[in-house]
Amino acid sequence: MSSIEILKDYDVVGNYSQDEVNGFSHDVIPTLINAVIDFYPKTMLDCMAGDGNLGQRCLETFLERGVPTPELQLLEFSRVQSEIAKARLAAWDTQVWTGDVLSMKSHDGEPLFAENTFDCIMIKSANHEIPRESQVQMYSQLLRILKPGGMFINLGFAFEDENARDEVRHLAQCKDSLAGLHGAAANRYFLMKDEFYGFLRNAGFTNIRSLKTFNYNISADRVGKNYFPTDRVKYQAFKNAVASSTHLRENGFIETKGSDVAFLARGEITIAFKP
Ligand SMILES: C[S@@+](CC[C@H](N)C(=O)[O-])C[C@H]1O[C@@H](n2cnc3c(N)ncnc32)[C@H](O)[C@@H]1O
């Protein structure tokens, strides 16, 4: 699958609410942001930033807490998402780059970040977009552009039950195919927690630890609203797929609320450091 096809995917999605789809409890994003602020970064990258919602929330919280705001840059693959991010962050002195985390180059081939540039890099709910065989390459790139002692903070899936991971992957592929996101359906890789830590170590990160575990709570109603709002047939097909996930149901990972049905998936906020 070529990278251009992934680009089309997130161009197709357009405006959507990532955190609404994922159904995080209210303390999850603030835990990430507070950890970033307590690190007092002067230079920061919101990587695979989508529409820039995390960068914006971070800067606002720095201000609220009276901590000097860092110089923030964003990297995002999709031109459409990058434009949304630029508009969202227009009031801030923020540079938004459209490019690829695996090469750290813009789509025009321009190298984006020098070695030892950032005190902190954050990725929210995006490392699963990168295929398994490219995972270490991604973390190696992050390590390269972090300053020595710099912090990588990742919020993402971190499965401990392999069968649950496999059924969630099936549901994600089902949603992607219904939404026309064929690049994502082919590329995505949902990590086991141990595997993730191993990839980070292989890339050279140290002092890897969990700040918080939480659940993704992804409901048919919220997926339908964000990805195929006018298509009842697709909505019903996704809902049926969730409802018939046997392992998830037998292990308490399916939640029914009124007429809506959701699946839960293990997530973690993880920090790791460049030696
Ligand atoms: C699930 S979204 C999350 C976006 C954002 N972090 C958030 O939480 O709202 C994943 C994002 O990763 C971006 N992405 C996927 N592959 C990428 C790559 N190779 N380089 C940079 N960004 C990429 C996608 O375009 C998409 O916007």
The ligand as a Tripos MOL2 file, in Angstrom:
@<TRIPOS>MOLECULE
LIG
   27    29     1     0     0
SMALL
NO_CHARGES

@<TRIPOS>ATOM
      1 C1         -6.1510    8.2710   14.4660 C.3       1 LIG1
      2 S1         -5.4730    9.7760   13.9080 S.3       1 LIG1
      3 C2         -5.0160   10.6220   15.4000 C.3       1 LIG1
      4 C3         -4.7730   12.0740   15.1810 C.3       1 LIG1
      5 C4         -4.4380   12.8960   16.4330 C.3       1 LIG1
      6 N1         -3.2000   12.4660   17.0580 N.3       1 LIG1
      7 C5         -5.5810   12.8710   17.4160 C.2       1 LIG1
      8 O1         -5.4760   12.1960   18.4380 O.co2     1 LIG1
      9 O2         -6.6010   13.5050   17.1370 O.co2     1 LIG1
     10 C6         -3.9380    9.2630   13.2460 C.3       1 LIG1
     11 C7         -3.2270   10.3320   12.4340 C.3       1 LIG1
     12 O3         -1.9400    9.8400   12.0610 O.3       1 LIG1
     13 C8         -1.6430   10.3590   10.7700 C.3       1 LIG1
     14 N2         -0.6090    9.5390   10.1330 N.ar      1 LIG1
     15 C9         -0.7450    8.2740    9.6590 C.ar      1 LIG1
     16 N3          0.4060    7.8440    9.1130 N.ar      1 LIG1
     17 C10         1.3000    8.8580    9.2560 C.ar      1 LIG1
     18 C11         2.6620    9.0290    8.8920 C.ar      1 LIG1
     19 N4          3.3340    8.0470    8.2690 N.pl3     1 LIG1
     20 N5          3.2780   10.2040    9.1780 N.ar      1 LIG1
     21 C12         2.6000   11.2130    9.8110 C.ar      1 LIG1
     22 N6          1.2990   11.1060   10.1920 N.ar      1 LIG1
     23 C13         0.6520    9.9480    9.9170 C.ar      1 LIG1
     24 C14        -2.9700   10.2860   10.0460 C.3       1 LIG1
     25 O4         -3.0070   11.0890    8.8880 O.3       1 LIG1
     26 C15        -3.9410   10.6980   11.1420 C.3       1 LIG1
     27 O5         -4.2170   12.0710   11.1090 O.3       1 LIG1
@<TRIPOS>BOND
     1     1     2 1
     2     2     3 1
     3     2    10 1
     4     3     4 1
     5     4     5 1
     6     5     6 1
     7     5     7 1
     8     7     8 2
     9     7     9 1
    10    10    11 1
    11    11    12 1
    12    11    26 1
    13    12    13 1
    14    13    14 1
    15    13    24 1
    16    14    15 ar
    17    14    23 ar
    18    15    16 ar
    19    16    17 ar
    20    17    18 ar
    21    17    23 ar
    22    18    19 1
    23    18    20 ar
    24    20    21 ar
    25    21    22 ar
    26    22    23 ar
    27    24    25 1
    28    24    26 1
    29    26    27 1
@<TRIPOS>SUBSTRUCTURE
     1 LIG1         1 GROUP 0 **** ****
